[in-house]
Amino acid sequence: MRLDRILKSRQITLHNPDEYRFGKLIFWPKRFEIQDADGIISSLGQKECAILELLLEKKNDVVARDEMIENIWGENSFPTNRTIDNYIVKLRKWADSDQNSELKITSVRGIGYKLELKGQ
């Protein structure tokens, strides 16, 4: 899987193809679940999971809301920018739960979002 190669080459801990660790944070894309720094497991919706995977694939690059809409919703859907913002809220809460984590989701005003790994 292309995402596996990207994550592995950028030193994101890959325990197995179904689990990605970022410090205390864990993401299970096939299970649609995330675990925060307190060990609480939360379910992700299909769109939230797809957004997180897209942000991981484009790590350190800005992903425009329009690109998210095109890649995740497709051409015949027309969610608003606010829809994307609402999905990001849950992902950001998860990422911010570990103050020592290298993972951070930042807003790029008027454009979209960027997933950053500290120290890389």
VEXLODREN-124823 format. One record per residue (C-alpha): residue number from 0; residue in one letter; x, y, z. Coordinates in steps of 0.001 Angstrom, whole numbers, plus 500000, padded with zeros to 6 digits. Example, Ala and Ser with C-alpha at 12.3 -4.5 7.8 and 13.67 -1.06 7.14 Angstrom:
REM VEXLODREN-124823
  pos  code       u       v       w
    0     A  512300  495500  507800
    1     S  513670  498940  507140
END
This chain:
REM VEXLODREN-124823
  pos  code       u       v       w
    0     M  500000  500000  500000
    1     R  501372  503399  499032
    2     L  500391  505031  502331
    3     D  502318  502360  504245
    4     R  505490  503143  502272
    5     I  505112  506882  502797
    6     L  504564  506537  506535
    7     K  507390  504047  506946
    8     S  509847  506208  504980
    9     R  509016  509190  507189
   10     Q  509565  507222  510405
   11     I  505974  507004  511557
   12     T  505777  503905  513701
   13     L  504078  501155  511766
   14     H  503353  498116  513943
   15     N  501387  496299  511299
   16     P  499547  497333  508130
   17     D  496363  497962  510087
   18     E  497759  500148  512883
   19     Y  499557  503497  512896
   20     R  501053  504903  516095
   21     F  501990  508480  516799
   22     G  503306  508463  520368
   23     K  500283  507454  522492
   24     L  497866  508001  519612
   25     I  496743  505046  517511
   26     F  494817  504974  514230
   27     W  493233  501794  512870
   28     P  491989  502663  509350
   29     K  490400  499291  508608
   30     R  488535  499298  511930
   31     F  487537  502980  511576
   32     E  488849  503659  515099
   33     I  491274  505932  516880
   34     Q  492682  505782  520395
   35     D  493543  508976  522229
   36     A  496326  509556  524759
   37     D  494059  508431  527628
   38     G  493444  505079  525963
   39     I  489875  505948  524962
   40     I  488891  504353  521668
   41     S  486504  506288  519425
   42     S  484811  505247  516237
   43     L  485430  507196  513064
   44     G  482930  507637  510308
   45     Q  483913  506750  506783
   46     K  484505  510396  505862
   47     E  486596  511124  508989
   48     C  488746  508099  508270
   49     A  489177  509119  504625
   50     I  490122  512674  505647
   51     L  492733  511387  508109
   52     E  494176  509020  505500
   53     L  494363  511856  502953
   54     L  496090  514143  505445
   55     L  498573  511377  506298
   56     E  499265  510736  502628
   57     K  499993  514434  502085
   58     K  501840  514925  505382
   59     N  503305  518427  505810
   60     D  501486  519661  502704
   61     V  498361  521794  502780
   62     V  495285  519871  501675
   63     A  492644  522251  500361
   64     R  489038  521737  501341
   65     D  488200  521511  497614
   66     E  490705  518672  497233
   67     M  489105  516856  500170
   68     I  485670  517266  498633
   69     E  486864  516010  495251
   70     N  488795  513023  496648
   71     I  486367  511964  499362
   72     W  482885  513061  498336
   73     G  483315  512975  494565
   74     E  482113  515243  491806
   75     N  478387  514894  492387
   76     S  478375  515899  496062
   77     F  478489  519439  497304
   78     P  479297  519590  501021
   79     T  480151  523007  502398
   80     N  483524  524020  503769
   81     R  481907  523997  507194
   82     T  481118  520298  506733
   83     I  484830  519571  506381
   84     D  485605  521775  509390
   85     N  483195  519723  511503
   86     Y  484921  516470  510547
   87     I  488316  517985  511385
   88     V  487127  518958  514894
   89     K  487030  515298  516019
   90     L  490377  514498  514407
   91     R  492014  517554  515947
   92     K  490627  516718  519397
   93     W  492157  513257  519067
   94     A  495527  514627  517870
   95     D  495629  517242  520641
   96     S  494860  514686  523383
   97     D  498568  513816  523612
   98     Q  500505  516970  524441
   99     N  503765  515121  523747
  100     S  502676  513687  520412
  101     E  504521  514579  517262
  102     L  501192  514700  515385
  103     K  499399  518018  514832
  104     I  496554  519065  512523
  105     T  496701  522767  511715
  106     S  494373  525070  509837
  107     V  495602  527063  506884
  108     R  493177  529947  506850
  109     G  490952  530108  503805
  110     I  492547  527047  502199
  111     G  492397  523837  504194
  112     Y  494393  521746  506634
  113     K  497848  520334  507143
  114     L  498957  517311  509149
  115     E  502395  517873  510620
  116     L  504760  515646  512494
  117     K  506997  517553  514885
  118     G  510677  517043  514300
  119     Q  510237  516132  510637
END
